[in-house]
Amino acid sequence: MLQHESERKHALNTARLAVLGLEQAEIWIGEAFPELAARVSDAHHAYMLFPGDGAVTPQAVQRGGASASMPDLLIVPDGTWRKARKVLHANPILATLPRMALAGTSPSTYRLRKASEPDALSTIEAIVQTLGALEPHRDFSPLLKPFNVLIEQQIASMGAAVYTRNYRSR
């Protein structure tokens, strides 16, 4: 995970939750990562999970379609769309990577976020759906359990009236 520094103290730091629940996952915090080029060059098949021209779906990669190889490195920018794009621009190596993007995703359970895109997902939800498609024999849904608990706790602490006024109306 390449987490924009402004996301570090976010109450529902979903990239951090994903890293805590996944083996071999790392989180790098900042905007520019000079060591990223070396990490990418060590990988055989690196992808970036971010929509864009030519992006393939995890399902296509899993099936070996479009000359896709299973990744041994999946880079996931974390932050608002604007901040994730800043991370992409600050790290030119990312422009060289093939992109992977979700299509036909399950709806987000992140009820405390107002996203401009109707099918937008939190970082952890995108990771769970991507890994589930890449490795269909494994169940990654337990990663969402702490995420959903944190959402419920946040709603409880703000109270039903505040939650309804600010989030239920969308």
N, C-alpha and C positions, 0 to 999 in steps of 0.2 A: 504494500500500500504506500502510495506517495500522498501523504496527507498535507494539505495546505496548513500552514502554521495557525491560521485563525480557527481551525476546526478542533484543535487540541483540547480546549477547555469546554467544548460543547457538551451540554448535559447528556445527550444521547450520542456519544462518540461511537458510531457504529463501526468504523474501521477498527478501532481499538477492540471492540467486542469480537469482531471477526478474527483478528490476530490472536486473541486469547483462546479462541476455540479451534483454531486450525494449527496443525503441525506444519512446520517449515514456513510459516507466514511471518513476515516482518513488516514493521511500519517505520517509514522514514518521514520525518516531520520537517517541513520547510517549504521552499518554493523552487530553489535550484539545487540540484544534487550532482555535484561534479563526479562522484563515485559511481553514478548510474551507468555510464558507458562501459566501465569494466564489468559490472554485474551483468549487463546485457550481453557483452561479448563472451562471457562464460557460459551462457545458456545455448542450448542447441536450437530450441524453438520458443522464442519469446513472443508474446502477444500483449497488446494493451486493450483492456476492457474499456472501450470508449467508442461511442458511435462516430461514424465518419464514412467518407467515400471508400467503397471497396470492403467495408467491414463484413466479416463472415459471422454467422451465428455459431454458438457453441455446438449446436446439433450438427451443423455441417462439418465442423472440425472433428467432432466425435465420430462421424461416419467416414471421415477421410475425404470428404468432398472438396471441390475447388482447390485441389492440390494442397490441402491443409494438413498440417501435422499436429499431433497432440502437443500442447505446450508443456514445457518443463519450467517455464517462468511466465506468470500472468501478472502484469503490472496494472494496478487499479488506482487511478487518481481519485482522491477523496476531497470533497469540498463542494461548495455551491458550483453550479455549472460555470459561472464566471471565474471562480477561483481555480477550478480544475483546469480550465483553459489556460490560465496564467501558468500553472505548473507545466502544461504541455509546451507553451512557448518558451519557458525558461530552461527547458531541457531538450535541445534539438535532437538528441538520440531517439526520443519518443516518436518523432516524425518518420523515422526509418522502420518502425515496427508495424507489422500487420495488425489491423484492428479487429476486435471481436465486439459484437453488439447483440443485445437481446432483442428478440422479436416475439410478439405474442406473449408477453409476460403475464404472470399472475398479478392481480392488483396489490398495491402496497397496503400494508397494515400500519404504516406510520401515520397515525391519525393526528399527530401534533405538528405536522409540517404542511405548509401551503406551497405546493409545487406548481409551476406554470405549465408543466406538461401533465396531461391527465394520467399517463401511464408511467410517471416517474417513480423510481424506487430509491430507497436508501442504499447506501453502499453495501451494508450487510445483506440486504435482500437481493441486490444484484449479484453479489458473490454467491449466495446460496443457490440462486437460479442458474447461474453459469456453471458452477461446479456440479450441480445436479444433472445438467445436460451433458457435461463432459464425462462424468463418471456416473452413469445411470444406475449402476449396481450399488451405489453408496447413498445413504440418507444424510443430507446435510441440514435438514430442517431443525435438528436440535440447536443449531447455532442461533436460531431466532427466538428461542425460549427466553434468555435474559433480556433481549431487545424488547419483547412483548411485555415482560414484567416491568421494565423501566418505563415503558409507555403508560401502563396502568398506574404505576406509582406517581408519575407526573400528573396524570389526569386527576387522581385522587387528591394530590396536594393542591392543585389549583381550584378544585371544587367543580361540581357539575355545572353550575351557572356560568362560570368563566369559560369552561371548556365548550359548552353549548354555544355561547355567544361568539367565541373566537374561532372555533374549528368545525363545529357540526353544520354550520350553514354553507359550507363549500360544496 
